């Protein structure tokens, strides 16, 4: 604390006493001198304290302003419904272009979409100070928007005020809704799969045996090959159903992701050569080994690469890139030059029987989603029609204390 007030008033007291001694001959060290000097020091000390407090209050206000101006959320500082400060996102929320119009005004004066009375009540509600409050608001075009309102008691200058943060959680809500839909679809599919698989697989075994006997008749071999091909396709579908219906233990072991991918690519070498498809790979140096179920991850990569190849009937390039997102996360991207996926189908990919292939079931991608989720990872599909598709898999490098999981 600077002692400007104390030094100034004490100096004034000394100067006045000196003046009296020179011009009037009064003694310098008198009781009056000590009394007035003490009073001068006391007043100066209080003056300095008030200046320091005002300076800290100003710095406190400026600190809050600087902080909330850098944040993307809508933030408001208010007292009893009166606006003390707000950032640019909140200004846009109440459809204003100038802060000068808002600051010092009542929030009530700006009620109107999207600042509805419901949202205003949440801002002023004491309940939002103990836990975030979620608000649903209908926009002018009928779309539902969701906001999370949180309030905190703070010291703003020398005032006890409220700081309110409003987050737009519409996308988050939509992601949760899609995940719930997928979980419900998986549960229903699991119930269906067990019954369908057992009903179909037994007769398949008998049919396959009879076809082998019919192969004795050489004239029917052409038709028998077609039937066998179709039976194999049905058998694969049944296998997918069983995979979904029965939880499988995932045996996590330390693996090298580059080796796993190269094994899968080797399995597809003949097919890629026959269809004029080139697979290129790019691996970040010094990637560590991490825990995964090798067989299940091979199934994921095999499904995704086959999808890419089928999307390029005239050939093309598939690019595989493995890199680190940050120290504990790896990103695997598989990008093709195929026909792409329509925009409206992207949000529902991974649901049973949703597919862009003529004879597909959508179960292969559903299994991929499920395996990646069991590894605590995420799978995302981006695509543009006639430009290609990119599948991004984010995986944790280590799964602490979880060596076995259920799919």
Secondary structure as the mmCIF struct_conf table of DSSP 4:
data_model
#
loop_
_struct_conf.conf_type_id
_struct_conf.id
_struct_conf.beg_label_comp_id
_struct_conf.beg_label_asym_id
_struct_conf.beg_label_seq_id
_struct_conf.end_label_comp_id
_struct_conf.end_label_asym_id
_struct_conf.end_label_seq_id
HELX_RH_AL_P HELX_RH_AL_P1 UNK A 4 UNK A 24
BEND BEND1 UNK A 28 UNK A 29
HELX_RH_AL_P HELX_RH_AL_P2 UNK A 31 UNK A 69
TURN_TY1_P TURN_TY1_P1 UNK A 70 UNK A 70
BEND BEND2 UNK A 72 UNK A 73
STRN STRN1 UNK A 74 UNK A 79
TURN_TY1_P TURN_TY1_P2 UNK A 80 UNK A 81
STRN STRN2 UNK A 82 UNK A 86
HELX_RH_AL_P HELX_RH_AL_P3 UNK A 88 UNK A 93
TURN_TY1_P TURN_TY1_P3 UNK A 94 UNK A 95
BEND BEND3 UNK A 97 UNK A 97
HELX_RH_AL_P HELX_RH_AL_P4 UNK A 99 UNK A 102
TURN_TY1_P TURN_TY1_P4 UNK A 103 UNK A 104
BEND BEND4 UNK A 105 UNK A 105
STRN STRN3 UNK A 106 UNK A 106
HELX_RH_3T_P HELX_RH_3T_P1 UNK A 107 UNK A 110
STRN STRN4 UNK A 112 UNK A 112
TURN_TY1_P TURN_TY1_P5 UNK A 113 UNK A 114
STRN STRN5 UNK A 115 UNK A 115
HELX_RH_AL_P HELX_RH_AL_P5 UNK A 117 UNK A 124
HELX_RH_3T_P HELX_RH_3T_P2 UNK A 126 UNK A 129
TURN_TY1_P TURN_TY1_P6 UNK A 130 UNK A 130
BEND BEND5 UNK A 131 UNK A 131
STRN STRN6 UNK A 133 UNK A 138
TURN_TY1_P TURN_TY1_P7 UNK A 140 UNK A 141
BEND BEND6 UNK A 142 UNK A 142
STRN STRN7 UNK A 144 UNK A 156
TURN_TY1_P TURN_TY1_P8 UNK A 157 UNK A 158
STRN STRN8 UNK A 159 UNK A 168
HELX_RH_AL_P HELX_RH_AL_P6 UNK A 170 UNK A 214
TURN_TY1_P TURN_TY1_P9 UNK A 215 UNK A 216
BEND BEND7 UNK A 217 UNK A 217
HELX_RH_3T_P HELX_RH_3T_P3 UNK A 218 UNK A 220
HELX_RH_AL_P HELX_RH_AL_P7 UNK A 221 UNK A 245
BEND BEND8 UNK A 246 UNK A 246
STRN STRN9 UNK A 249 UNK A 251
STRN STRN10 UNK A 253 UNK A 255
HELX_RH_AL_P HELX_RH_AL_P8 UNK A 257 UNK A 267
TURN_TY1_P TURN_TY1_P10 UNK A 268 UNK A 268
HELX_RH_AL_P HELX_RH_AL_P9 UNK A 269 UNK A 274
TURN_TY1_P TURN_TY1_P11 UNK A 275 UNK A 276
STRN STRN11 UNK A 277 UNK A 283
TURN_TY1_P TURN_TY1_P12 UNK A 285 UNK A 286
HELX_LH_PP_P HELX_LH_PP_P1 UNK A 287 UNK A 289
STRN STRN12 UNK A 290 UNK A 292
HELX_RH_AL_P HELX_RH_AL_P10 UNK A 294 UNK A 310
TURN_TY1_P TURN_TY1_P13 UNK A 311 UNK A 311
TURN_TY1_P TURN_TY1_P14 UNK A 313 UNK A 314
STRN STRN13 UNK A 316 UNK A 326
TURN_TY1_P TURN_TY1_P15 UNK A 327 UNK A 328
STRN STRN14 UNK A 329 UNK A 335
BEND BEND9 UNK A 338 UNK A 338
HELX_RH_AL_P HELX_RH_AL_P11 UNK A 343 UNK A 346
TURN_TY1_P TURN_TY1_P16 UNK A 347 UNK A 350
BEND BEND10 UNK A 351 UNK A 351
TURN_TY1_P TURN_TY1_P17 UNK A 352 UNK A 353
BEND BEND11 UNK A 356 UNK A 357
TURN_TY1_P TURN_TY1_P18 UNK A 358 UNK A 359
BEND BEND12 UNK A 362 UNK A 362
HELX_RH_AL_P HELX_RH_AL_P12 UNK A 363 UNK A 374
TURN_TY1_P TURN_TY1_P19 UNK A 375 UNK A 376
STRN STRN15 UNK A 378 UNK A 384
TURN_TY1_P TURN_TY1_P20 UNK A 385 UNK A 387
STRN STRN16 UNK A 388 UNK A 396
BEND BEND13 UNK A 397 UNK A 397
TURN_TY1_P TURN_TY1_P21 UNK A 400 UNK A 401
BEND BEND14 UNK A 403 UNK A 403
STRN STRN17 UNK A 404 UNK A 406
#
